[in-house]
Amino acid sequence: FMPAIDLGGSDAEVAAWGNSPRGLYLKPKEERWKGVPIAPCPLSRTYWERIFLRRAKAAAELSRDNPYLVGIGLDPEMYSCWIYGHYMLSGTCFCDRCFGGFLKARGLPLYPLKFHSAEERYQWLRKRKLWSDYERYLEEEMAKIASWLREELHKINPDFLICVYVLEIGSWFCRGLARGFGTPRVPVINYAEGSYWPGYGPHVERWMENFRSWGAYVLPACAIYPFVHPPFKPQQLSAHLYHLALRSGGYWLWPGSILFRDSPRRPCFYGRTAHLKDYWQAIMLANREIVRRMREGESYRS
C-alpha cells in the first residue's frame, strides 16, 4: 500500500498552503482561468513541508511497524496547469526566488528583477537564448529539494519507497524529482501512464534510456488500465501482469478499487458485466507464474 498525495489543488490542499511563498507564472490565455489562486513557488521548502513532507513522514512512521505500507506516492497532476483552478507546480515559475536565484547563480545582471510580470522575465530569457539554461537551473534546484525530502524520510525508514506519477514526461520538474528522489539502493518508482493501452512495449526502453541520461535512478511501473481502455478479459490481465513484471520494473493497476467487492464500479468486458472472482484468479495466476520465473530463471517460459 502506498498512499498518494495529489497536487491537483483541492480545497484542503490550498488551505494547507497557507502563507507559502507564491509563485509568479505566465498568465493563462483563457478568460475563465483569470483570477484563480496561484500556486506557491515550486522551489519553496515551506510548501513541500506542508503539502508533502508532513504526510509522508506520518506514512514512514507507520511503515516501520506495518510491512504492507511500503511508501508514499506523489501525483503532480501535470495534464493541464489550469484545469483544477490554479497553476500547478509543473508550470515554470518566474518569482524572485527562481528567476533571481538563476541570475545570481549565473553571474548575470540583476536589473531584470525590476520586471514585475512573468511575461517580461520570460521574454528577457528567450531573447538572450537563456531559456534552456534557466530550465537546467530549476531542475538542479528541484533535485536538491527532492534529495532533502528523501533524506528526511529515510531517517525514519531507510527502505521507504517514493513513487511519482508520469516522470516520463521529462520536464525540468520531472527530471529534478527523479534525480533527487532516487538512489542506486532505493530507486524512485515511476508510475508511467503511457502504457494504458499497449501494455509493455519499446517505449519502456526509451523511458529507461531517458532516465539514465538524466543521471536518475528510476524503476518504471507501467500502468494497467484493464477495465476501461480497453476492457480486458481476465486471461489478458494475467499476461500483462506477467510481462510487465518480467520486462520492466513492475506494474500498477488503475483503478485498483474496482476489484473491491463494495466498489460502485464493476469489471466488464465489452459492455457485459464480468465476474469479479475471474480477475482475482487471473491476478493469482500471474503472481504464481512470476514467482516461478524468479525461482527457476530464464529456463522457465510461462
Disulfide bonds with the S-S distance in Angstrom:
none
